[in-house]
Amino acid sequence: MTDSAQGDSVVILFRGGRLPEWHQLDETQRHDYERQHVDLMLSVAEHHSLVGIHGYRLLAPRNSWERFWTIEFPDLASAEAWMSAEVAPPYGRYGFYDYSLARRWQPESLAWLPRKPEPPVAPDADPHVIPPLTTDPSSIVVLAFGGWRRGSETREDEDHRRLQEVAQGHDLIHGEVFRRLGTNTEGEFLWIIEFPRLAGAETWIAAETTPLARIHQQRNFHLARRWAPEYFATWPPRAGEGTATN
């Protein structure tokens, strides 16, 4: 097993949503809190050299959990600054926040996973101007949390070959894997897998949940769509935009 990390970068895995109290605010308050929040988070992104931010909206929310995010920074201190800012009032009082930290992970047996290119960003794009935000209906995303049961890691390469066949047969658009820092009840890995059609997602999940696969691994699946990808592509600082200091 070989890890392939992008330097020392740290990825925040964030489950988020709005609490019911948010919807009790009047529209003017909500817009004002949103604007303050976006300005604050963009200042953190610039100051701490945000590498990338990607959002996903669950097809079926789980209580207050509505969206999932991967937010990548060059180091741990920057990730900590982001999480502290995100829960700051007034906006932070009305949110559901569940964080874990991870690093990118790509053994040689997963070198076939494709990476979807980032949406193009217009030179005059201003992330402080918030457009109407919607999901991208052109693809379906599988969020797969889990890991190997003790003693089953030797099957890893074999299972990756089986998943590669699914990817090739269903035109996999994007795939990436994160390895969590520390331990948790859902296992040490997160897979983000994107197909153009639901059939690809269904086939992938079926391949991961055969009786034999269940003996050797645990998985927890959620279906989602990308959340406003064109807008959030404008968030990472671009060359020449200010000076980032940690």
N, C-alpha and C positions, 0 to 999 in steps of 0.2 A: 504494500500500500504506500503510495507516494503522495504527499501533500503538495499542492501547487498554489501558493498564496501570492497575492499582489503586494510584495513587501510586507510591511507591518500593518496594513490597513485593517480596520475593525468595522464590522457591519452590524448595525442595529436592526434586529428583527422586532417589529413593532405591531402589535394587535391594538387597534384603536377604534373608537366610536364616540358618539355623543350620548350623554346621559339624558334622561327624560326632561330634566330641568332646563336643558338648553332650549327646548321647544316652547317653554313657558315664557321666555324672553320675547320682548317685542322685536319686530324686524329691524328697527333702527339700532337697537342694542346689539343684535347678532352681527349685523354688518360692521359695526364699529369694532367689536371684539375680534372679528375675523381679520379686519384690516390691521389692527394692532399686532395680532398673532403672526400674520404673514410677514410684516415688516421685521418683527423680532427674529423669526426663524431665518429669514434671508440674511440678516446681519450676522447670525451665527454661521450660516453657510459660507458667507464671504470670509469672515474672520478666521474660520477653521478649515478652509479649503475643502468644502464638500466635494467628494468624488462623484457621487451619484445618488439619486433618490428615485425610487420606483414604487408606485402605489397600485393596489389591487382591491377591487370591491367584491366581497363575497356574494355569490348568487343567492344564498340564504343566510342572512345574519344570524349570529349565535348570541342571543341576548343583546348586550351592549357592544359586542364585537361586530363591526361592520366592514372594516377595511384592514388590509395588511400592507406593511411597508418594509422595504429594505432601504436603509440609509447608510451610506458608506463614507467613512472618514479615514484620513491617513494614520490616525493614532487613537489610543484610548481616551486621552484627555479631551479630544475634540468630540468624541461620542458622548462623553459625560456632560460636556457643555450643552450639547443639543438636547439631551434628555432633561436636564435641569430647566432649560428655557421652555421646553414644550409644555411642561406642567405649570408654568408660571401663571398667576391670575392676571386679568380676569378670565381669559379664555380657558385656562387650565382647570378651573373649578368645574367645568361642565363636560369634561372628557373622561373616557375610559382608556387607561394606559396599561399595557402589559408589555414589558421589554425583556429581551434577552440579547446577548452579544454573541457574535460568530465571526468566523473567518471564511473566506472562499476556500473551496476544496475541490480539487480535480485530479484524481489519480489517472494514471496512463490509460486505464480501462474505460475512462469516460472522456477521452480526447475527442470522441465523435460528437459530443453535444454541441449543437450550433449556438451561436450568440446572435441575437437579433440586433441589427444596428439601431443606434439611437435616432429618434426623429430629428430632422433638420431644424435648426434654430435660426430664425431671421436675425440679421445683425442688429436691428433696432428693437428686438423683443425685450419687453420690460416685465419681469415676473411680479413686480409690485402691482401691476394691473391684472386683476383676477377676472378671467373670462368665465362664462358659464361652464361648469365642470361636469363631464359625463364619462361614462364608461366607453371603452372601445369595443364595439360589437363584432369586430372582424376576427376575433380569436377567442379561445377558451383556455384558461390557465388552471393547472392542477397544482395545489399547494400540498405537498406530502411531507408530513413530519414523521420521524421514526428512526429506527436503528436496528442493528443486528442483535439477536439474542446471543447470550454468552456461548462462545465456542462455535458460532456459525459463520464467522468472518471468512472462512476459507471458501465459501460459496459465492463470495462477492463478485469475482470476475465472471463466473458463469452466469449469474443473474444479470449482470450488466450487458452481456452479449444478447440475452433474451430481450432486454429492453431496447437494445439497439435495433433489433428486428422490428419491434413495434414502431420505433421512431421512423425508420425507413419506409415502412408500409403506410404510415399515416402523415407523412410530410411534416415532421416535427419542425416547428419554427424556432424554438428557443429552449435552452435548458441550462440550468446552473444549480450548483449544490453548495450549501453552506454547512460548516461544521461548528456547532455551538461550543462556546466556552463554558466549562462547568458541566454539571449534571442536571437533569430534569426528568420528569416522568414521561415525556413524549419521545425520548430518544435523542441522540446527539446530532442528527442530520435534518436539514430541510432541503427538499428538492422543489424547484420551481420549473414546471414543464408546460410549454405552450404549444397548442395545436390549432390549426385553422378551423377544425370542426369538432363537435362534441364526440363524434365516434372515436376520434383519436384518443381523447381523454378517457373515454369508457374502456377502450382496449388496454391502455396503459394501466389503469387501475385494476382491471381484470388480471393482467399479467403479474401484478404485485400482490394479488390476494388469492392465488391458487392455494389449495390445501398445503402443498409442500412449502410454498413461500411463507405461509403463516407460521409454520413450524420454526423457521429460521429467522424471522424478522417481525417487527411490529410496525404498523403504518397507520397514520391518521390522515384522511384525505379531505380536502375542501376544494370546491370549484369556485372560480372567480373570473373576473375580467379585468384587464388593465384599466387603471383609473387615471383619466386625463393625461396620457403620456406626453402629448405635445407640450402641454403647459409645464409639467415638471421637468422636462428636458431643458427648460430655461433656467432652472435653479442653480446648478453647479456654476461657480464663477468661471468666466471665460478669460483667456489671456488678455492682460492689460487692464482688467477691471479691479482696481484697487490693489492693496497689499495685504496678503494673508499672513497673520502671525499667530503662533500658538502660545 
